Amino acid sequence: MLLDGDAWKARMQGFTREAWRLETLPVYRSPGEDGDIRDFLAGERLDPDTYSSAYTDGLRKLTAEGKSKGRVHVVTRPLTDYLRFEFMYYDVHSRAGDDIRILDVTDRPNPLEGAPDFWMFDRAEVVLMHYAEDGTQTSRELYDGDPAPYVEYQRIALSESVPFAAWVKAHG
């Protein structure tokens, strides 16, 4: 079953304990970000100490409710311009409660080679994220099989990655 609109929003807001994401691409294209990326490449930056948005407010609310949101992004260096831009947001999002980790496979084999991008909710429901070659999202698909392989992907991703802030300190 493909998810969009209200069905997707219900998944993102309806979990009871944990929403978790595996990101494997070096670029995610969203037409709404084009101007922001141009501004970033021109030198504009967010102030992580003062930045606030509906997303960061939502993260703080989830954390206060005892829920968690996290992700692991598989990367290789040098980072793409998109990843450098995204990492600016990772900084503010992690400060607001998003558990963001980096799995850097620059100098080692990728332990998640072939794993798809996905969201997993409460380790029970998986939504596969489908993208075109240029990183444009083409669809979201509710996976109707056993979530166990995705729970294992999460276990590997968490054990093989480092917290975002630690990765930036080492590779910034």
Accessible surface in RSA format (square Angstrom, percent):
REM  Atomic radii and reference values for relative SASA: ProtOr
REM  Chains: A
REM  Algorithm: Lee & Richards
REM  Probe-radius: 1.40
REM  Slices: 20
REM RES _ NUM      All-atoms   Total-Side   Main-Chain    Non-polar    All polar
REM                ABS   REL    ABS   REL    ABS   REL    ABS   REL    ABS   REL
RES MET A   1   134.80  69.8  90.67  60.0  44.13 105.1  66.13  56.2  68.67  91.0
RES LEU A   2   123.14  68.6 103.01  73.7  20.13  50.6 103.20  72.5  19.94  53.7
RES LEU A   3     3.85   2.1   0.13   0.1   3.72   9.4   0.28   0.2   3.57   9.6
RES ASP A   4   103.91  72.8 101.10 100.6   2.80   6.6  26.02  61.2  77.89  77.7
RES GLY A   5    55.28  68.2   0.00   N/A  55.28  68.2  43.66 119.8  11.63  26.0
RES ASP A   6   123.35  86.4 113.57 113.0   9.78  23.1  37.97  89.4  85.38  85.1
RES ALA A   7    39.73  36.5  29.70  45.8  10.03  22.8  36.72  51.7   3.00   8.0
RES TRP A   8    34.53  13.9  34.53  16.7   0.00   0.0  19.59  10.4  14.95  24.2
RES LYS A   9   116.84  57.0 113.86  69.9   2.98   7.1  59.46  53.5  57.38  61.1
RES ALA A  10    57.91  53.2  43.58  67.3  14.32  32.6  53.03  74.7   4.88  12.9
RES ARG A  11    47.80  20.1  43.52  22.2   4.29  10.2  12.68  17.3  35.12  21.3
RES MET A  12    37.60  19.5  32.01  21.2   5.59  13.3  32.01  27.2   5.59   7.4
RES GLN A  13   118.25  66.1  98.02  71.6  20.23  48.2  39.92  85.0  78.33  59.4
RES GLY A  14    53.50  66.0   0.00   N/A  53.50  66.0  31.17  85.5  22.34  50.0
RES PHE A  15     6.71   3.4   0.29   0.2   6.42  16.7   4.91   3.0   1.80   5.2
RES THR A  16    91.79  65.3  76.59  77.6  15.20  36.2  72.13  96.9  19.66  29.7
RES ARG A  17   142.95  60.0 138.78  70.7   4.18   9.9  69.36  94.8  73.60  44.6
RES GLU A  18    32.89  18.9  32.89  24.9   0.00   0.0  11.16  21.6  21.73  17.7
RES ALA A  19     0.00   0.0   0.00   0.0   0.00   0.0   0.00   0.0   0.00   0.0
RES TRP A  20     6.06   2.4   6.06   2.9   0.00   0.0   5.17   2.8   0.89   1.4
RES ARG A  21    12.48   5.2  12.48   6.4   0.00   0.0   0.00   0.0  12.48   7.6
RES LEU A  22     0.00   0.0   0.00   0.0   0.00   0.0   0.00   0.0   0.00   0.0
RES GLU A  23     6.98   4.0   6.98   5.3   0.00   0.0   0.00   0.0   6.98   5.7
RES THR A  24    39.29  27.9  22.12  22.4  17.17  40.9  14.96  20.1  24.32  36.8
RES LEU A  25    49.42  27.5  49.29  35.3   0.13   0.3  49.42  34.7   0.00   0.0
RES PRO A  26    71.69  52.3  70.09  63.9   1.60   5.8  71.41  59.0   0.28   1.8
RES VAL A  27    46.60  30.7  45.11  40.8   1.49   3.6  45.11  39.2   1.49   4.0
RES TYR A  28    20.59   9.6  20.05  11.4   0.55   1.4  20.05  15.1   0.55   0.7
RES ARG A  29   114.24  48.0 102.28  52.1  11.96  28.5  17.29  23.6  96.95  58.8
RES SER A  30    48.96  41.4  45.95  61.3   3.02   6.9  22.53  48.0  26.43  37.0
RES PRO A  31   116.13  84.6 100.24  91.4  15.89  57.8 102.62  84.7  13.51  84.0
RES GLY A  32    68.88  84.9   0.00   N/A  68.88  84.9  41.83 114.8  27.05  60.6
RES GLU A  33    50.22  28.8  50.22  38.0   0.00   0.0  15.92  30.8  34.30  28.0
RES ASP A  34    50.80  35.6  47.52  47.3   3.28   7.8  16.44  38.7  34.36  34.3
RES GLY A  35    28.82  35.5   0.00   N/A  28.82  35.5  23.47  64.4   5.35  12.0
RES ASP A  36    66.82  46.8  62.77  62.5   4.05   9.6   6.03  14.2  60.79  60.6
RES ILE A  37    32.41  18.4  32.41  24.1   0.00   0.0  32.41  23.3   0.00   0.0
RES ARG A  38   158.64  66.6 152.64  77.8   5.99  14.3  72.11  98.6  86.53  52.4
RES ASP A  39    62.43  43.7  60.42  60.1   2.00   4.7   5.73  13.5  56.69  56.5
RES PHE A  40     8.65   4.3   7.47   4.6   1.17   3.0   7.94   4.8   0.71   2.0
RES LEU A  41    88.68  49.4  54.40  38.9  34.28  86.2  57.94  40.7  30.74  82.7
RES ALA A  42    91.77  84.4  47.51  73.3  44.26 100.7  60.52  85.2  31.25  82.8
RES GLY A  43    48.72  60.1   0.00   N/A  48.72  60.1  27.62  75.8  21.10  47.3
RES GLU A  44   111.26  63.9  99.93  75.6  11.34  27.0  39.89  77.2  71.37  58.3
RES ARG A  45   128.53  54.0  99.34  50.6  29.19  69.5  52.75  72.1  75.77  45.9
RES LEU A  46    42.22  23.5  29.52  21.1  12.70  31.9  32.73  23.0   9.49  25.5
RES ASP A  47    74.76  52.4  63.79  63.5  10.97  25.9  31.30  73.7  43.46  43.3
RES PRO A  48    42.74  31.1  32.24  29.4  10.50  38.2  32.24  26.6  10.50  65.2
RES ASP A  49   116.56  81.7  80.82  80.4  35.75  84.5  28.01  65.9  88.56  88.3
RES THR A  50   104.44  74.3  75.95  77.0  28.49  67.9  69.44  93.3  35.00  52.9
RES TYR A  51    58.67  27.4  44.15  25.1  14.52  37.8  33.61  25.3  25.06  30.9
RES SER A  52    68.49  57.9  44.02  58.8  24.47  56.4  33.36  71.0  35.13  49.2
RES SER A  53    31.60  26.7  19.94  26.6  11.66  26.9  30.72  65.4   0.87   1.2
RES ALA A  54    91.34  84.0  69.93 107.9  21.41  48.7  75.27 106.0  16.07  42.6
RES TYR A  55    74.10  34.6  63.87  36.3  10.23  26.6  69.48  52.2   4.62   5.7
RES THR A  56     0.46   0.3   0.46   0.5   0.00   0.0   0.46   0.6   0.00   0.0
RES ASP A  57    76.49  53.6  69.63  69.3   6.86  16.2  29.00  68.3  47.49  47.4
RES GLY A  58    30.04  37.0   0.00   N/A  30.04  37.0  28.91  79.3   1.12   2.5
RES LEU A  59     3.81   2.1   2.70   1.9   1.10   2.8   2.70   1.9   1.10   3.0
RES ARG A  60   111.06  46.6 104.13  53.1   6.93  16.5  59.06  80.7  52.00  31.5
RES LYS A  61   133.82  65.3 126.95  77.9   6.87  16.4  84.74  76.3  49.08  52.3
RES LEU A  62    28.64  15.9  28.64  20.5   0.00   0.0  28.64  20.1   0.00   0.0
RES THR A  63    75.88  54.0  65.71  66.6  10.18  24.3  60.60  81.4  15.29  23.1
RES ALA A  64    91.22  83.9  47.65  73.5  43.57  99.1  59.85  84.3  31.36  83.1
RES GLU A  65    88.75  51.0  53.33  40.3  35.42  84.3  41.90  81.1  46.84  38.2
RES GLY A  66    67.39  83.1   0.00   N/A  67.39  83.1  36.17  99.3  31.22  69.9
RES LYS A  67    47.53  23.2  41.33  25.4   6.20  14.8  17.65  15.9  29.88  31.8
RES SER A  68    53.62  45.3  50.34  67.2   3.27   7.5  42.31  90.1  11.30  15.8
RES LYS A  69    18.10   8.8  16.21   9.9   1.88   4.5   1.13   1.0  16.97  18.1
RES GLY A  70     4.64   5.7   0.00   N/A   4.64   5.7   3.47   9.5   1.17   2.6
RES ARG A  71    24.12  10.1  23.92  12.2   0.21   0.5   1.12   1.5  23.00  13.9
RES VAL A  72     0.00   0.0   0.00   0.0   0.00   0.0   0.00   0.0   0.00   0.0
RES HIS A  73     0.00   0.0   0.00   0.0   0.00   0.0   0.00   0.0   0.00   0.0
RES VAL A  74    10.83   7.1   7.01   6.3   3.82   9.2   7.01   6.1   3.82  10.4
RES VAL A  75     4.25   2.8   0.00   0.0   4.25  10.2   4.25   3.7   0.00   0.0
RES THR A  76    74.66  53.1  69.22  70.2   5.44  13.0  37.63  50.5  37.03  56.0
RES ARG A  77    83.43  35.0  67.78  34.6  15.65  37.3  23.33  31.9  60.10  36.4
RES PRO A  78   127.76  93.1 111.53 101.7  16.22  59.0 116.52  96.2  11.24  69.8
RES LEU A  79    34.60  19.3  17.33  12.4  17.27  43.4  17.41  12.2  17.20  46.3
RES THR A  80    45.54  32.4  36.62  37.1   8.92  21.3  45.41  61.0   0.13   0.2
RES ASP A  81    72.43  50.7  66.64  66.3   5.79  13.7  14.69  34.6  57.73  57.6
RES TYR A  82    19.15   8.9  16.24   9.2   2.91   7.6   7.78   5.8  11.37  14.0
RES LEU A  83     2.19   1.2   2.19   1.6   0.00   0.0   2.19   1.5   0.00   0.0
RES ARG A  84    98.96  41.6  91.90  46.8   7.07  16.8  42.03  57.4  56.93  34.5
RES PHE A  85     4.51   2.3   4.51   2.8   0.00   0.0   4.51   2.7   0.00   0.0
RES GLU A  86    19.58  11.2  18.53  14.0   1.05   2.5   8.43  16.3  11.15   9.1
RES PHE A  87    15.96   8.0  13.93   8.6   2.03   5.3  14.31   8.7   1.65   4.7
RES MET A  88    30.37  15.7  19.66  13.0  10.71  25.5  28.66  24.4   1.71   2.3
RES TYR A  89    45.83  21.4  45.83  26.1   0.00   0.0  28.45  21.4  17.38  21.4
RES TYR A  90     5.83   2.7   5.83   3.3   0.00   0.0   5.83   4.4   0.00   0.0
RES ASP A  91    41.38  29.0  41.38  41.2   0.00   0.0  10.54  24.8  30.84  30.8
RES VAL A  92     4.47   2.9   2.99   2.7   1.48   3.6   2.99   2.6   1.48   4.0
RES HIS A  93    28.19  15.4  28.19  19.6   0.00   0.0  19.78  20.4   8.41   9.8
RES SER A  94    37.26  31.5  21.40  28.6  15.86  36.5  14.78  31.5  22.48  31.5
RES ARG A  95   135.06  56.7  96.14  49.0  38.92  92.7  48.32  66.0  86.74  52.6
RES ALA A  96     4.01   3.7   0.00   0.0   4.01   9.1   1.62   2.3   2.40   6.3
RES GLY A  97    34.35  42.4   0.00   N/A  34.35  42.4  19.18  52.6  15.18  34.0
RES ASP A  98     3.08   2.2   0.09   0.1   2.99   7.1   0.21   0.5   2.87   2.9
RES ASP A  99    76.58  53.6  68.66  68.3   7.92  18.7  28.61  67.3  47.97  47.8
RES ILE A 100     4.70   2.7   0.10   0.1   4.60  11.1   0.10   0.1   4.60  12.5
RES ARG A 101    45.06  18.9  45.06  23.0   0.00   0.0   3.33   4.6  41.72  25.3
RES ILE A 102     1.29   0.7   0.00   0.0   1.29   3.1   0.00   0.0   1.29   3.5
RES LEU A 103     0.15   0.1   0.00   0.0   0.15   0.4   0.15   0.1   0.00   0.0
RES ASP A 104    22.78  16.0  12.89  12.8   9.89  23.4  12.53  29.5  10.25  10.2
RES VAL A 105    17.54  11.5   9.91   9.0   7.63  18.4   9.91   8.6   7.63  20.7
RES THR A 106    45.58  32.4  20.30  20.6  25.28  60.3  20.72  27.8  24.86  37.6
RES ASP A 107   123.31  86.4  85.72  85.3  37.59  88.9  43.23 101.7  80.08  79.9
RES ARG A 108    91.44  38.4  74.06  37.8  17.38  41.4  51.88  70.9  39.56  24.0
RES PRO A 109   120.89  88.1 104.18  95.0  16.71  60.7 116.25  96.0   4.63  28.8
RES ASN A 110    40.58  28.0  24.65  23.8  15.93  38.4   5.60  13.5  34.98  33.8
RES PRO A 111    52.71  38.4  20.15  18.4  32.56 118.4  33.66  27.8  19.05 118.4
RES LEU A 112     5.36   3.0   0.81   0.6   4.55  11.4   3.17   2.2   2.19   5.9
RES GLU A 113   143.90  82.6 117.09  88.6  26.81  63.8  53.99 104.4  89.91  73.4
RES GLY A 114    72.62  89.6   0.00   N/A  72.62  89.6  41.31 113.4  31.31  70.1
RES ALA A 115     9.31   8.6   0.11   0.2   9.20  20.9   0.11   0.2   9.20  24.4
RES PRO A 116    47.64  34.7  38.33  34.9   9.31  33.9  47.64  39.3   0.00   0.0
RES ASP A 117     7.92   5.5   4.09   4.1   3.83   9.0   1.94   4.6   5.98   6.0
RES PHE A 118     0.00   0.0   0.00   0.0   0.00   0.0   0.00   0.0   0.00   0.0
RES TRP A 119    15.63   6.3  15.63   7.6   0.00   0.0   9.87   5.3   5.76   9.3
RES MET A 120     1.08   0.6   0.56   0.4   0.52   1.2   0.56   0.5   0.52   0.7
RES PHE A 121     6.87   3.4   5.93   3.7   0.95   2.5   5.93   3.6   0.95   2.7
RES ASP A 122    22.40  15.7  18.73  18.6   3.67   8.7   8.61  20.3  13.79  13.8
RES ARG A 123   118.70  49.8 106.85  54.5  11.85  28.2  29.63  40.5  89.07  54.0
RES ALA A 124    70.48  64.8  49.78  76.8  20.70  47.1  51.28  72.2  19.20  50.9
RES GLU A 125    55.16  31.7  52.10  39.4   3.05   7.3  21.21  41.0  33.95  27.7
RES VAL A 126     1.65   1.1   0.27   0.2   1.38   3.3   0.27   0.2   1.38   3.8
RES VAL A 127     0.00   0.0   0.00   0.0   0.00   0.0   0.00   0.0   0.00   0.0
RES LEU A 128    23.05  12.8  23.05  16.5   0.00   0.0  23.05  16.2   0.00   0.0
RES MET A 129    13.79   7.1   6.63   4.4   7.16  17.1   6.63   5.6   7.16   9.5
RES HIS A 130    65.26  35.7  62.31  43.3   2.95   7.5  44.20  45.6  21.06  24.5
RES TYR A 131    49.14  22.9  16.19   9.2  32.95  85.7  12.12   9.1  37.02  45.6
RES ALA A 132    42.92  39.5  30.10  46.5  12.82  29.2  39.30  55.3   3.62   9.6
RES GLU A 133   192.97 110.8 148.27 112.2  44.70 106.4  69.25 134.0 123.72 101.0
RES ASP A 134    77.49  54.3  62.58  62.3  14.90  35.2  44.79 105.4  32.69  32.6
RES GLY A 135     2.34   2.9   0.00   N/A   2.34   2.9   1.87   5.1   0.47   1.1
RES THR A 136    50.58  36.0  50.58  51.3   0.00   0.0  43.37  58.2   7.21  10.9
RES GLN A 137    63.00  35.2  43.87  32.1  19.13  45.6  18.63  39.6  44.38  33.7
RES THR A 138    87.62  62.3  52.38  53.1  35.24  84.0  51.04  68.6  36.58  55.3
RES SER A 139    30.00  25.3  20.20  27.0   9.80  22.6  21.70  46.2   8.30  11.6
RES ARG A 140    48.29  20.3  47.11  24.0   1.18   2.8   0.00   0.0  48.29  29.3
RES GLU A 141    59.96  34.4  59.96  45.4   0.00   0.0   4.30   8.3  55.66  45.4
RES LEU A 142    34.03  19.0  30.18  21.6   3.86   9.7  30.18  21.2   3.86  10.4
RES TYR A 143    64.49  30.1  52.09  29.6  12.41  32.3  30.24  22.7  34.25  42.2
RES ASP A 144   145.80 102.1 109.12 108.6  36.68  86.7  43.22 101.7 102.58 102.3
RES GLY A 145    35.76  44.1   0.00   N/A  35.76  44.1  23.84  65.4  11.92  26.7
RES ASP A 146    93.59  65.6  80.12  79.7  13.47  31.9  39.50  93.0  54.09  53.9
RES PRO A 147    34.21  24.9  34.21  31.2   0.00   0.0  34.21  28.2   0.00   0.0
RES ALA A 148    53.73  49.4  45.62  70.4   8.11  18.4  49.50  69.7   4.22  11.2
RES PRO A 149    63.61  46.4  55.15  50.3   8.46  30.8  62.87  51.9   0.74   4.6
RES TYR A 150    20.46   9.6  20.46  11.6   0.00   0.0   2.13   1.6  18.33  22.6
RES VAL A 151    46.40  30.5  45.91  41.6   0.48   1.2  45.91  39.9   0.48   1.3
RES GLU A 152    72.75  41.8  71.27  53.9   1.48   3.5  39.07  75.6  33.67  27.5
RES TYR A 153    60.83  28.4  60.83  34.6   0.00   0.0  26.25  19.7  34.58  42.6
RES GLN A 154     1.73   1.0   1.73   1.3   0.00   0.0   0.48   1.0   1.25   0.9
RES ARG A 155   130.40  54.7 124.27  63.3   6.13  14.6  69.75  95.3  60.65  36.8
RES ILE A 156    35.64  20.3  35.49  26.4   0.15   0.4  35.64  25.7   0.00   0.0
RES ALA A 157     0.00   0.0   0.00   0.0   0.00   0.0   0.00   0.0   0.00   0.0
RES LEU A 158    52.25  29.1  47.41  33.9   4.84  12.2  47.50  33.4   4.75  12.8
RES SER A 159    77.01  65.1  38.32  51.1  38.69  89.1  44.49  94.7  32.51  45.6
RES GLU A 160    69.72  40.0  55.62  42.1  14.10  33.6   5.74  11.1  63.98  52.2
RES SER A 161     7.45   6.3   0.00   0.0   7.45  17.2   0.44   0.9   7.01   9.8
RES VAL A 162    63.62  41.9  63.60  57.6   0.02   0.0  63.62  55.3   0.00   0.0
RES PRO A 163    65.03  47.4  65.03  59.3   0.00   0.0  65.03  53.7   0.00   0.0
RES PHE A 164    10.84   5.4   9.83   6.1   1.01   2.6   9.83   6.0   1.01   2.9
RES ALA A 165    74.35  68.4  64.21  99.1  10.13  23.1  67.61  95.2   6.74  17.8
RES ALA A 166    49.25  45.3  37.60  58.0  11.65  26.5  43.93  61.9   5.32  14.1
RES TRP A 167    10.28   4.1   9.19   4.4   1.09   2.6  10.28   5.5   0.00   0.0
RES VAL A 168    55.41  36.5  53.30  48.3   2.11   5.1  53.30  46.3   2.11   5.7
RES LYS A 169   188.27  91.8 154.38  94.7  33.89  80.7 106.68  96.0  81.59  86.9
RES ALA A 170    75.28  69.2  36.81  56.8  38.47  87.5  47.03  66.2  28.24  74.8
RES HIS A 171    78.44  42.9  45.17  31.4  33.27  85.1  32.18  33.2  46.25  53.8
RES GLY A 172    87.36 107.7   0.00   N/A  87.36 107.7  36.81 101.0  50.55 113.2
END  Absolute sums over single chains surface
CHAIN  1 A     9283.8       7133.8       2149.9       5137.3       4146.5
END  Absolute sums over all chains
TOTAL          9283.8       7133.8       2149.9       5137.3       4146.5
